[in-house]
Amino acid sequence: MKIIKLNKNHLSEVISIHIKAFPTFFLTFLGPRFLKEFYESFLYDSQGIGFVALDDNTEEIIGVIVGPLNPNGYFKRLLKRKWFSFCIASIGAIIKKPSVIKRLFRAVFYRGESPEGMNRSLLSSVAVSPNVQGKGAGKALVCKWLEEVKSRGSKGAFLTTDAENNDAVNKFYQKIGFKLESSYSTPERRKMNRYIYDF
């Protein structure tokens, strides 16, 4: 495989991979238009960093990773610039389930639940096609993203992931070198682990 920078021509395949990789997740429920706005945001902000993994033989996208170099102010700028687009993109989900409005509001204003101490880059999302999971694409993407944020002056990185029924993902990050920093529960009582990786 090879890893290259995310560009706008990748978005339709990236959205498809996200939906297949995370069929029951909230961002997937919000729909393809919302996912397009989410991934596209990393193309048009100077702090946005994104890569895709391509199959060497077919040039097919098999994975994607995105996250801001500095999450402080990133999501505020995103909301200011794209609030109308996010509203339009989420209408379908709200019609299906009006009770999601509070959770949607929190998702749009999400700040990454930054750990205390020095500023770290936020690994927002890693998605790998189910057809190739376990074959190294996820690790290659994370290592490339870490290499990029370090080269741009970041002192470390952090991420959050589910604490329960998510053993494979937790072990995946631990093997790469992420350290469990803390655990907490969301307002929906979803238990989360927060990991850090300091350079």
Contacts in CASP RR format, 6 or more apart in sequence:
PFRMAT RR
TARGET T0000
AUTHOR 0000-0000-0000
METHOD contacts of the structure
MODEL  1
MKIIKLNKNHLSEVISIHIKAFPTFFLTFLGPRFLKEFYESFLYDSQGIG
FVALDDNTEEIIGVIVGPLNPNGYFKRLLKRKWFSFCIASIGAIIKKPSV
IKRLFRAVFYRGESPEGMNRSLLSSVAVSPNVQGKGAGKALVCKWLEEVK
SRGSKGAFLTTDAENNDAVNKFYQKIGFKLESSYSTPERRKMNRYIYDF
1 53 0 8 1.000
1 54 0 8 1.000
1 55 0 8 1.000
1 56 0 8 1.000
1 62 0 8 1.000
1 136 0 8 1.000
1 137 0 8 1.000
1 140 0 8 1.000
2 53 0 8 1.000
2 54 0 8 1.000
2 56 0 8 1.000
3 51 0 8 1.000
3 52 0 8 1.000
3 53 0 8 1.000
3 54 0 8 1.000
3 140 0 8 1.000
3 141 0 8 1.000
3 144 0 8 1.000
4 51 0 8 1.000
4 52 0 8 1.000
4 54 0 8 1.000
5 50 0 8 1.000
5 51 0 8 1.000
5 52 0 8 1.000
6 14 0 8 1.000
6 39 0 8 1.000
6 42 0 8 1.000
6 43 0 8 1.000
6 50 0 8 1.000
6 51 0 8 1.000
6 52 0 8 1.000
6 64 0 8 1.000
6 66 0 8 1.000
7 43 0 8 1.000
8 40 0 8 1.000
8 43 0 8 1.000
10 52 0 8 1.000
10 61 0 8 1.000
10 64 0 8 1.000
11 36 0 8 1.000
11 39 0 8 1.000
11 40 0 8 1.000
13 52 0 8 1.000
13 60 0 8 1.000
13 61 0 8 1.000
14 39 0 8 1.000
14 52 0 8 1.000
14 61 0 8 1.000
14 63 0 8 1.000
14 64 0 8 1.000
14 127 0 8 1.000
15 32 0 8 1.000
15 35 0 8 1.000
15 36 0 8 1.000
15 39 0 8 1.000
17 61 0 8 1.000
17 62 0 8 1.000
17 63 0 8 1.000
17 64 0 8 1.000
17 127 0 8 1.000
17 128 0 8 1.000
17 129 0 8 1.000
18 27 0 8 1.000
18 28 0 8 1.000
18 35 0 8 1.000
18 39 0 8 1.000
18 64 0 8 1.000
18 125 0 8 1.000
18 127 0 8 1.000
19 28 0 8 1.000
19 31 0 8 1.000
19 32 0 8 1.000
19 35 0 8 1.000
20 129 0 8 1.000
20 130 0 8 1.000
21 127 0 8 1.000
21 128 0 8 1.000
21 129 0 8 1.000
21 130 0 8 1.000
21 133 0 8 1.000
22 28 0 8 1.000
22 127 0 8 1.000
26 100 0 8 1.000
26 103 0 8 1.000
26 107 0 8 1.000
27 34 0 8 1.000
27 35 0 8 1.000
27 38 0 8 1.000
27 107 0 8 1.000
27 125 0 8 1.000
28 35 0 8 1.000
29 93 0 8 1.000
29 97 0 8 1.000
29 100 0 8 1.000
30 89 0 8 1.000
30 90 0 8 1.000
30 93 0 8 1.000
30 104 0 8 1.000
30 107 0 8 1.000
31 89 0 8 1.000
31 92 0 8 1.000
31 93 0 8 1.000
33 88 0 8 1.000
33 89 0 8 1.000
34 86 0 8 1.000
34 89 0 8 1.000
34 90 0 8 1.000
34 93 0 8 1.000
36 89 0 8 1.000
37 82 0 8 1.000
37 85 0 8 1.000
37 86 0 8 1.000
37 89 0 8 1.000
38 125 0 8 1.000
39 64 0 8 1.000
39 66 0 8 1.000
41 48 0 8 1.000
41 78 0 8 1.000
41 82 0 8 1.000
42 48 0 8 1.000
42 49 0 8 1.000
42 50 0 8 1.000
42 66 0 8 1.000
42 67 0 8 1.000
42 68 0 8 1.000
42 124 0 8 1.000
44 81 0 8 1.000
45 68 0 8 1.000
45 74 0 8 1.000
45 77 0 8 1.000
45 78 0 8 1.000
47 68 0 8 1.000
47 69 0 8 1.000
47 70 0 8 1.000
47 71 0 8 1.000
47 74 0 8 1.000
48 66 0 8 1.000
48 67 0 8 1.000
48 68 0 8 1.000
48 69 0 8 1.000
48 74 0 8 1.000
49 66 0 8 1.000
49 67 0 8 1.000
49 68 0 8 1.000
49 69 0 8 1.000
49 121 0 8 1.000
49 145 0 8 1.000
49 148 0 8 1.000
49 149 0 8 1.000
49 152 0 8 1.000
50 64 0 8 1.000
50 65 0 8 1.000
50 66 0 8 1.000
50 67 0 8 1.000
50 145 0 8 1.000
51 64 0 8 1.000
51 65 0 8 1.000
51 141 0 8 1.000
51 144 0 8 1.000
51 145 0 8 1.000
51 148 0 8 1.000
52 61 0 8 1.000
52 63 0 8 1.000
52 64 0 8 1.000
52 65 0 8 1.000
53 61 0 8 1.000
53 62 0 8 1.000
53 63 0 8 1.000
53 64 0 8 1.000
53 128 0 8 1.000
53 137 0 8 1.000
53 138 0 8 1.000
53 140 0 8 1.000
53 141 0 8 1.000
54 60 0 8 1.000
54 61 0 8 1.000
54 62 0 8 1.000
55 61 0 8 1.000
55 62 0 8 1.000
55 132 0 8 1.000
61 129 0 8 1.000
62 128 0 8 1.000
62 129 0 8 1.000
62 131 0 8 1.000
62 132 0 8 1.000
62 137 0 8 1.000
63 126 0 8 1.000
63 127 0 8 1.000
63 128 0 8 1.000
63 129 0 8 1.000
63 132 0 8 1.000
63 137 0 8 1.000
63 138 0 8 1.000
63 141 0 8 1.000
64 125 0 8 1.000
64 126 0 8 1.000
64 127 0 8 1.000
64 141 0 8 1.000
65 123 0 8 1.000
65 125 0 8 1.000
65 126 0 8 1.000
65 127 0 8 1.000
65 138 0 8 1.000
65 141 0 8 1.000
65 142 0 8 1.000
65 144 0 8 1.000
65 145 0 8 1.000
66 124 0 8 1.000
66 125 0 8 1.000
67 121 0 8 1.000
67 122 0 8 1.000
67 123 0 8 1.000
67 124 0 8 1.000
67 125 0 8 1.000
67 145 0 8 1.000
68 74 0 8 1.000
68 121 0 8 1.000
68 122 0 8 1.000
68 124 0 8 1.000
69 121 0 8 1.000
69 149 0 8 1.000
69 152 0 8 1.000
69 153 0 8 1.000
69 154 0 8 1.000
70 119 0 8 1.000
70 121 0 8 1.000
70 154 0 8 1.000
71 111 0 8 1.000
71 112 0 8 1.000
71 114 0 8 1.000
71 121 0 8 1.000
71 122 0 8 1.000
72 114 0 8 1.000
72 119 0 8 1.000
74 122 0 8 1.000
75 108 0 8 1.000
75 109 0 8 1.000
75 110 0 8 1.000
75 111 0 8 1.000
75 112 0 8 1.000
79 86 0 8 1.000
79 108 0 8 1.000
79 109 0 8 1.000
83 108 0 8 1.000
86 108 0 8 1.000
90 104 0 8 1.000
93 100 0 8 1.000
93 104 0 8 1.000
94 100 0 8 1.000
94 101 0 8 1.000
94 104 0 8 1.000
102 187 0 8 1.000
103 187 0 8 1.000
103 188 0 8 1.000
106 187 0 8 1.000
112 122 0 8 1.000
112 124 0 8 1.000
112 158 0 8 1.000
112 160 0 8 1.000
113 160 0 8 1.000
113 184 0 8 1.000
113 192 0 8 1.000
113 194 0 8 1.000
114 120 0 8 1.000
114 122 0 8 1.000
114 158 0 8 1.000
115 158 0 8 1.000
115 181 0 8 1.000
115 182 0 8 1.000
115 194 0 8 1.000
115 196 0 8 1.000
118 155 0 8 1.000
118 156 0 8 1.000
119 154 0 8 1.000
119 155 0 8 1.000
120 154 0 8 1.000
120 155 0 8 1.000
120 156 0 8 1.000
120 157 0 8 1.000
120 158 0 8 1.000
120 196 0 8 1.000
120 197 0 8 1.000
120 198 0 8 1.000
121 149 0 8 1.000
121 154 0 8 1.000
121 156 0 8 1.000
121 157 0 8 1.000
121 158 0 8 1.000
122 157 0 8 1.000
122 158 0 8 1.000
122 159 0 8 1.000
123 142 0 8 1.000
123 145 0 8 1.000
123 157 0 8 1.000
123 158 0 8 1.000
123 159 0 8 1.000
124 159 0 8 1.000
126 138 0 8 1.000
126 141 0 8 1.000
126 142 0 8 1.000
128 134 0 8 1.000
128 137 0 8 1.000
128 138 0 8 1.000
128 141 0 8 1.000
129 137 0 8 1.000
138 172 0 8 1.000
139 172 0 8 1.000
139 176 0 8 1.000
142 173 0 8 1.000
142 176 0 8 1.000
143 176 0 8 1.000
145 157 0 8 1.000
146 157 0 8 1.000
146 197 0 8 1.000
149 156 0 8 1.000
149 157 0 8 1.000
150 156 0 8 1.000
150 199 0 8 1.000
154 199 0 8 1.000
155 198 0 8 1.000
155 199 0 8 1.000
156 196 0 8 1.000
156 197 0 8 1.000
156 198 0 8 1.000
156 199 0 8 1.000
157 178 0 8 1.000
157 196 0 8 1.000
157 197 0 8 1.000
158 181 0 8 1.000
158 194 0 8 1.000
158 195 0 8 1.000
158 196 0 8 1.000
158 197 0 8 1.000
159 173 0 8 1.000
159 178 0 8 1.000
159 194 0 8 1.000
159 195 0 8 1.000
160 192 0 8 1.000
160 193 0 8 1.000
160 194 0 8 1.000
160 195 0 8 1.000
161 169 0 8 1.000
161 170 0 8 1.000
161 173 0 8 1.000
161 192 0 8 1.000
161 193 0 8 1.000
161 195 0 8 1.000
162 169 0 8 1.000
162 190 0 8 1.000
162 191 0 8 1.000
162 192 0 8 1.000
162 193 0 8 1.000
163 170 0 8 1.000
163 183 0 8 1.000
163 191 0 8 1.000
163 192 0 8 1.000
163 193 0 8 1.000
164 191 0 8 1.000
170 193 0 8 1.000
173 195 0 8 1.000
174 180 0 8 1.000
174 195 0 8 1.000
176 197 0 8 1.000
177 197 0 8 1.000
178 195 0 8 1.000
178 196 0 8 1.000
178 197 0 8 1.000
179 195 0 8 1.000
179 196 0 8 1.000
179 197 0 8 1.000
180 193 0 8 1.000
180 194 0 8 1.000
180 195 0 8 1.000
181 194 0 8 1.000
181 195 0 8 1.000
181 196 0 8 1.000
182 193 0 8 1.000
182 194 0 8 1.000
183 191 0 8 1.000
183 192 0 8 1.000
183 193 0 8 1.000
183 194 0 8 1.000
184 191 0 8 1.000
184 192 0 8 1.000
184 194 0 8 1.000
185 191 0 8 1.000
185 192 0 8 1.000
186 192 0 8 1.000
END
